[in-house]
Amino acid sequence: MAQISQQYSYRAQKALGLVNGTPDYAPVAGFEGPEVSAKTQSYSLDGRLYAYVLPTVVRIFQAEGAKVLQELPLSNIVEINFSPRGTYLSTWERPVKLEDGAQHKNLRVFSVSTGEELISFTQKSQDGWDLQYTISESHAIRLVSSEIQVYRPSEWNKGISDKLKVEGSTSISLSPGLNPSVAVFVAEKKGAPASIKIYGLSTLGSPPTCQKTFFKADRAQIKWNTLGTQVLLLTQTEVDNSNKSYYGETGMYLLSAAGNFDCRVTLDKEGPIHDFAWSPNSKEFGVVYGYMPAKTMIFDQRVRTLHDFGMAPHNFISFNPQSRLIALAGFGNLAGKIDIFDRRSLTKVCTIDAPNTSFCDWSPDGRFLLTATLSPRLRVDNGIKVWHCTGPLMHIQMIDELYHTCWRPTPVENVPQFGQAIPFAPPPCDSVKSFHAQQKPAALKPAGAYRPPGARGLATPSIFKREDEGGPGTMSGSSTPPRYSRSPVPGAPGYGQANGNGHHQHNGRRHVPGAPPSGSPSPAPDSRNKRKKGKKEGSGTGPSTPAEEGVPDGPTTPGSGANTPGGRQNGRQDGQGKKRSNGGILSIPMPPPPPTIEIEAPPLTPVTPGGDGSLDPIAKKARNLTKKLKAIEELKDKSKRGERLEATQLRKIDGEAEIRKELATLGL
């Protein structure tokens, strides 16, 4: 039998449609989308029926051929759902206050064949709004204020046929299978532990066949296996008391409907449970758990480990309907990589790159994956993609503001057998070829050195540029540019010596080549300490002399220091030697400062920025050439140490002879 992909439907703000599967993915003939926006859509569980909701009407179609079966004149419908065999259609609308004060029965059940309303209820909450049916539609149940109510659909007019009150119950789940059971979850409240209880539907008044109590469970997610013999319970708290997770703490439990087995699923990696799923064969299940990168494990029905997939950025797991393939993916804030594994060999088949995916589901024949980017999760690049299980993209359909899409359900017995070997991919349809033709190849930008935003653009300072962009050479020890404007702190190592740039300083002051020498150097730190000590110990009432006050007693000369920075500094320091006592000022004679040895600057030493105004163009050029020679020497040292040099650095070394020749022509 030829490979087939099942029909799928989609609903967008301005479009609604049915599309056939492989090989052409053409729209279903005879189906015309409505002119107004549809509020919701749904298939029946057996795939026989399809329905959508408009503001004033609900239309029911035969999925094969898109033939209209019923039009129900209903307004303000928000949700619809079929019973398992498509016999009944349930609708839900938002509750409103009626003028006569009666309760608004906003949950209604209709016969699909006749369109007749069979029964109605008051259902305020939209969560869990619909009735739950057995697979044979012999019974239907709903939870009303901690009471489980049971109905017989063949006798809707007789009302409730059975009921059970479970105090504190917040959610229920009816199992599939021929011998259905009801799982009831009771949340933790006022210090009382949470619990799950399983009752047989036919013996609802009897004690539960299985129950388990536990803490840290404010809400729960219940998943039955296909046979309805075991149930997985994912519990979650609103707040994580350890403050390790924003989404609260999670836990997982496995219970048997027969009551012969129950346990907690122990996981060996700390962190939340991201996703879990039963295999369709009902014998095993998979769990994705732990802080990223998450861990994925396959367990059997006795919670024994079958396989460990290791750690990877995954938060989604899904078995194909034939239990042959497993899809592990990372969606949401993850990259959107889908890894397909063969369950038999436990080897990876392929990896699919599907970024921005918000919906992913296997086709009923297990050969294809449908991924979609939906709105409002993302409002750009909305569309549907169909992938083959071996990786190739089969079909793509871009749709603006896509709200919902799904495969048409088909029983496993009505699709081709999967086979022993994984099938080969058929050729992609024309939409893939046209999509790739319209896509412009993105130019890959070469990765360069990072620069902060303030250092980008045409006005980038040279210290932020690489050497191949015209920046300075790499400096020894650190790439951080030197701070020219700062001088060493007095008393610190290097004070009075050459600074980091080779510029000599005199007593903590800059020395500009060509400036006249200072005649009154400032005293050394030791003499300053002596003066402070002398102020504390000395006592005298004699008048101070001009020399003691720090005022020059002779005419001011350029070299005397009275108008130099050093002279001003001495005046401040000498002024600190005054001590006020009994309303008078006592002057303490200060010892003469020790002679200071001037250190002559070597020729061609680069000056500190700020002194460029005193240099002629020849001196500036010589300074720049000296800088280049210094950088070349550092590059040579790097090369001797065995470091690898870039091409621009090698060219810089090759130009050493020309720089020395140019420096020699300056005559300095």
Disulfide bonds with the S-S distance in Angstrom:
none
